[in-house]
């Protein structure tokens, strides 16, 4: 299982629409976390926990592909002229005693 980070910049004039959209998404996916940069307004990071190896490519395709009907509304709120959608997947690590 992976932890996935999704980063992008939302248009200033679409921020309220975006927050409404993400509130609905959060209700459907209670483990998803949403963070906004304290230094750069409109820069958001989604944190998804326990994403499987099988689901990651699907998730990545749905987030990055603007033709995807499942997230076209979200895609239109992102300011692609400033930053593209970026995604990273991380493995869980365990504390190692030195």
N, C-alpha and C positions, 0 to 999 in steps of 0.2 A: 504494500500500500504506500501511496505517495502523499505528500503535501504539495498542493499546486498553488502557485501565485500567478495572478493575472493582473497586469498593469496597463493603464491607459489614461489619457487626459480627456475629460468631458468638456464640451463646449460650455462656456460660461452661461449663455442664454438657455441652455438645456438642462442645467443642473437640477432644478426642481423636478422636472419630468424624470430625470435619471433617478433621483432619490425615491420617487414614487414607484418607478419600475423595480428598483432594487429592493424596496420594502416587500413587494409581492414575491420576488425571487427568494428573498430571505425566509418568508413564510413557507415557501415550498421546499426550502433547503436549510433547515435550522442550524446545521453545522457550519454553513458558509459565514465567514466574517468579512466585513467591509471596512476598509480604512481609507481616510483621506489624508494626504500629506499636510503636515503642519506648516511646511515651508512653501508649498506650491499649490495654491487653490486649484481645484479641479483635477488634480492627480489622484487617482484612486487605485487601490490594490484590493483585489478579492483574494481571500485565503480559503482554499478548499481542502479539507482533511479527508483522509481515507479514500483517495481516488485509486482505483485499481489500474493495473497495467492495461487491461482491456478497454477501460473507459477513457483513459487519458487521450488517445488519438481521436476519439469521437468528440470529446470535450474541446480539444484543440481545434479541430475542424469547425465545430459549431461557433467557437469564439472568433476565429480569425477569418473565416470565409464569409464575406458580406452577402453572398447569395443564399445563405442559410435562412430559411423562413423562421426558424426557431428563435433567432436573435437579431433579426433585421432592425427592429426598433432600437435595440441597444446600440447596434453598429452605427446607426445614424446620429446618435448622441455623442459619439467619440470624435474628437478633433484629430483627424488623421494627418493634418498638415503639421501638427506639432509633435506627434508621437504615434507610432503604430501600436497595435495591441501586442504586448509581450507576455509570454507565458514561460514559466519555469516549473519543473517538477523536482522535488527533493525527496530523498530517502530519509526515513526516520533514523536517527543515530542514538546510540546508547551511551550513557555516561561511562567514561573509562577512567579508572583510578590510576594516577601516576605516582 
